[in-house]
Amino acid sequence: MSAPRPALGLLLAAALAVVARLTLTPSGTGYAVASPVQELHWYADGLSSPATVVQLLGNLLLLAVPAFAAVRLWPRLGRPVPLVAVALAAGVAIELAQYVLPLGRVVSPLDALLNAAGAVAAGALAAQRRRTGPASIRVRNRT
């Protein structure tokens, strides 16, 4: 059984509001641009640090719920090309907003890619779930 469209619409709106709150809340003035190479080293060197893991997972999960809800609402969005295009556009839009608005945030191309990767994974899961339905458990009778 799938969620009704109004519930998915509310989920999408709420998830986007959370994304906006998390990404567009001021944390100073101006902006800083992060070097993707330095960030990759930071992630690779810091995977034993809880702070690094939280940052990595946060970036991967940021757009997961909106992507899942959007694909359930608009199934054509679950195709690979539109899904990747919209996911990348959303990740880049967040970073562009952080660049243009004086929020004191770090603008990161790597964050945009991580956001998009999580969105693509969640969107693909939603598309797969839509095609196959909820997972069912088979119980085999062994005699």
FENGITA-V46396 format. One record per residue. N is the residue number from 1. RES is the residue in three letters. D_CENTER is the distance of its C-alpha to the mean C-alpha in Angstrom with 1 decimal. Layout:
# FENGITA-V46396
N_RES_D_CENTER + N_RES_D_CENTER
This chain:
# FENGITA-V46396
1_MET_24.4 + 2_SER_21.3 + 3_ALA_20.3 + 4_PRO_22.2 + 5_ARG_20.7 + 6_PRO_21.4 + 7_ALA_19.5 + 8_LEU_16.4 + 9_GLY_16.9 + 10_LEU_17.3 + 11_LEU_14.2 + 12_LEU_12.2 + 13_ALA_14.2 + 14_ALA_14.0 + 15_ALA_10.2 + 16_LEU_10.3 + 17_ALA_13.3 + 18_VAL_11.6 + 19_VAL_9.0 + 20_ALA_12.2 + 21_ARG_14.2 + 22_LEU_12.2 + 23_THR_11.9 + 24_LEU_15.2 + 25_THR_17.6 + 26_PRO_20.4 + 27_SER_21.2 + 28_GLY_24.3 + 29_THR_25.4 + 30_GLY_24.7 + 31_TYR_22.0 + 32_ALA_21.9 + 33_VAL_20.5 + 34_ALA_19.4 + 35_SER_20.8 + 36_PRO_18.4 + 37_VAL_21.3 + 38_GLN_21.9 + 39_GLU_18.4 + 40_LEU_18.5 + 41_HIS_21.8 + 42_TRP_20.6 + 43_TYR_17.9 + 44_ALA_20.5 + 45_ASP_23.2 + 46_GLY_21.5 + 47_LEU_19.9 + 48_SER_22.8 + 49_SER_21.9 + 50_PRO_19.9 + 51_ALA_18.7 + 52_THR_17.2 + 53_VAL_15.6 + 54_VAL_14.1 + 55_GLN_12.8 + 56_LEU_11.4 + 57_LEU_9.8 + 58_GLY_8.5 + 59_ASN_6.9 + 60_LEU_5.5 + 61_LEU_4.6 + 62_LEU_4.0 + 63_LEU_2.1 + 64_ALA_3.7 + 65_VAL_6.8 + 66_PRO_7.2 + 67_ALA_6.7 + 68_PHE_9.1 + 69_ALA_11.3 + 70_ALA_11.6 + 71_VAL_12.7 + 72_ARG_15.0 + 73_LEU_16.4 + 74_TRP_16.8 + 75_PRO_17.5 + 76_ARG_18.2 + 77_LEU_14.7 + 78_GLY_14.3 + 79_ARG_16.6 + 80_PRO_15.5 + 81_VAL_16.4 + 82_PRO_15.0 + 83_LEU_11.7 + 84_VAL_11.5 + 85_ALA_13.1 + 86_VAL_11.0 + 87_ALA_7.6 + 88_LEU_9.8 + 89_ALA_11.5 + 90_ALA_8.7 + 91_GLY_7.9 + 92_VAL_11.7 + 93_ALA_12.5 + 94_ILE_11.0 + 95_GLU_13.1 + 96_LEU_16.0 + 97_ALA_16.1 + 98_GLN_16.4 + 99_TYR_19.0 + 100_VAL_21.0 + 101_LEU_21.1 + 102_PRO_23.2 + 103_LEU_20.8 + 104_GLY_21.7 + 105_ARG_18.2 + 106_VAL_17.6 + 107_VAL_16.4 + 108_SER_14.7 + 109_PRO_14.2 + 110_LEU_12.9 + 111_ASP_10.1 + 112_ALA_9.2 + 113_LEU_9.6 + 114_LEU_7.6 + 115_ASN_4.5 + 116_ALA_5.8 + 117_ALA_7.0 + 118_GLY_4.4 + 119_ALA_3.9 + 120_VAL_7.6 + 121_ALA_8.5 + 122_ALA_7.6 + 123_GLY_9.2 + 124_ALA_12.0 + 125_LEU_12.6 + 126_ALA_13.0 + 127_ALA_15.3 + 128_GLN_17.2 + 129_ARG_17.7 + 130_ARG_19.0 + 131_ARG_21.4 + 132_THR_22.7 + 133_GLY_22.4 + 134_PRO_21.9 + 135_ALA_23.0 + 136_SER_26.7 + 137_ILE_28.9 + 138_ARG_32.1 + 139_VAL_35.1 + 140_ARG_37.8 + 141_ASN_41.3 + 142_ARG_43.0 + 143_THR_46.7
